[in-house]
């Protein structure tokens, strides 16, 4: 229902109430039955079990569970009582599921925060009597009374207003309190921030008083509509989750396919059914990197810890990587790009426009003394050295500017005491104080320039009006200051007597300025191929001026208002989305439309904000970033990341870390897959050619979960590469194997498989000078050699995976975690190969000392071969650049 465009009489009839006496108790009870309680509802929460079971839907996890079940059945059938393999698989699956459940953070927190923003009590007029009731009992038609400091309990149409101002930044994003006026009828299509005859649930009264008729309660309020959007907004999968899910399906199907081929081949060639089934299980174990889900989760968790030190708290693990692929950052203006504090920028006095750097100009200090005296704001210094602004932002901006020039408000008021005053009134748009200054009574008046200048008798008011227009065109909020001497203290000061015949003192222009570090941050974003977009509830002139100063709004780009946006269809918005860099006076629904329009064009969208009005868009975006200091609990609850310093520049650091973390995850994935591919090739080729597996399932499982895991985790600790912010963002559909990574994994897997087969051949033939695959060959020796070489060569392979650049360029010892992982994994391997009990458990045999030379030589060969290939590629790249130039 559109209430702001209707008369009070129409609303009274619609809601069956009276503006003078309110509802009767019986009418209120009837309305309560019709409309329900004034509270927010929420969708049913998922139980712990439901969340846990959701972690089991991953295709690769299902394959692992099947493998564990098959292994357990075979253990029972064979009667070996060997439960190590199924226990390890089940343990890794459960670990990953529990980690996922613990890290999951959903919209319940946001909805709880919304519920917490509801006022507990309300002053209501019923049966002509004012009483205080529980705000949940409010119904449409109730008449509520509002005073400064009150929390507004429901959406309501104003009946009366006296200098009423409301803080609505949580809903609109506008930094200044809104002056309310009960007497006006607002245009039907006016955005929420311009509906000055309405007050809204979840906002507060900062000044004055009012009387209003409740029009909407509960889920029908503006706050309720936001809660509905949070309830209805589906959870988006991050690019990493999509890629890993696709990878899991691919690996699972590959494992099943290879097993089927090998099993059929064995049956056709007359080999034993049970033996071939065991071999197929071995291949399934080899094809799937069992530790991959847990390793990715742990690498992300380590990235989270690293980002906390950069003032970014990640609430959902996969979101760490998403920032790295962000190609559009939609940012709120107030408190995110700006300081959320009105600041004096320049003054006009004595015929000159001056900025505050000209501290020697006496006119500035004289004008500020007047502005500080005619002022109810305060700036208080806290114990931690920070300054707290108390009062109207425009007034505290004057007080803060005075402090900058050594003008202390307390001392000034002691020296020149206030003896009388006429408070600010939204109709007059002026405020007057009378101060005793140097033996005279002086009336100081400040307020709207167009009104105050019309009451000045000197100071060139016509010229001042032109200066006012010029300041306003640059989105400055302008106040005029004037004065006049009085003969005595006015007994009953009246505006028509005192606020006439004034001497013009000057103009002050102020704005909520950009954060100084944001300009550089935006330049860095653009250098990284990221498009910054401003979305704000503020006026378009203010938003455009700030956006131009920051470098967001450039030539050829446009600013658009919410009203203009509403005229565009979804298709028109998608087609023109790249033309708009600034969106002003927008609603929460508009913000979601903008985010989704960018997403529909294939972009990965980050949304930053701090207000309740930002929460739905924060949730709809690929990654939502809430402000930690000024942010509401609602915005934090709906976000994926919280910036603890409320600094847009922190997003740049977070993007850099996100890109580095994805690089490290990719390195770990490629490392694990190249290792697993080597295992598959070794087993598959050996079985096809010689009907024998070079490795047992327990060998493969041990290497996958124990030997490989520590180096893979160490890859997650690699420093961010120097050129990471010079790249374009990754496309949303870009494969994890893009940029030649798939070929690298394949060739390196082929290399590992080849040296494993060579080790097996040496083990079976070298010691006894017999055919490696003849009847007299001892497969245990070959399997021991193959196990040792495969495990150790994969440890060396981890160093190859550290970078596309040469190991010697990045420094062989620059990642101390990798050094530790190498020696720890090597020590575990030696224990298995050298300790008789463990060797027996793994069905291995002792090796002569001189054969360790072969193991070491084969194991280190991946470093030599890959470094040679990197050198050839480097020479080729250099030569190509020389030819092109």
Secondary structure, DSSP 8 states (H G I E B T S, - for coil): ---TTS-HHHHHHHHT--TTT-B-HHHHHHHHHHH--SS--------HHHHHHHGGG-HHHHHHHHHHHHHHHHHHHHT----HHHHHHHHHHHHHHHHHHHH---THHHHHHHHHTS-SEEEEEETTEEEEEEGGG--TT-EEEEETT-B--SEEEEEEEEEEEEE-HHHH--SS-EE--TT----TT--GGG-TTEE-TT-EEEEEEEEEEEEE-GGGSHHHHHHHHHHH------HHHHHHHHHHHHHHHHHHHHHHHHHHHHHHTT--HHHHHHHHHHHHHHHS-TTHHHHHHHHHHHHHHHHHTTTEEESSTTHHHHHHT--EEEEESTTTTEEEEEEEEEEEETTEEEETT-TT-HHHHHHHHHHHHS---EEEE-TTS-EEEES-HHHHHHHHHHHHTT--HHHHHHHS-EEEEEEEETTTTEEEEEEEETTEEEEEEEE-HHHHHTTEEES-HHHHHHHHHHHHHTT-EEEEEEEEEESS--TT--HHHHSSSEEEEEEEEEEEEE-TTHHHHHHHHHHTT-EEEEE-SS-HHHHHHHHHHHTSS-TT-EEEEHHHHHTS-HHHHHHHGGGEEEEES--HHHHHHHHHHHHHTT--EEEEE-SGGGHHHHHHSSEEEEESSS--HHHHHH-SEEETT--HHHHHHHHHHHHHHHHHHHHHHHHHHHHHHHHHHHHHHHHHHHS--SS-HHHHHHIIIIIHHHHHHHHTT----TTGGGS----TT--TTTTTHHHHHHHHHHHHHHHHHHHHHHHHHTTTTS-TTSTT--HHHHHHHHHHHHHHHHHHHHHHTT-SS-HHHH-TTS-HHHHHHHHHHHHHHHHHHH-HHHHHHTT-----GGGHHHHHHHHHHHHHHHHHHHHHHHHHHHHHHHHH-
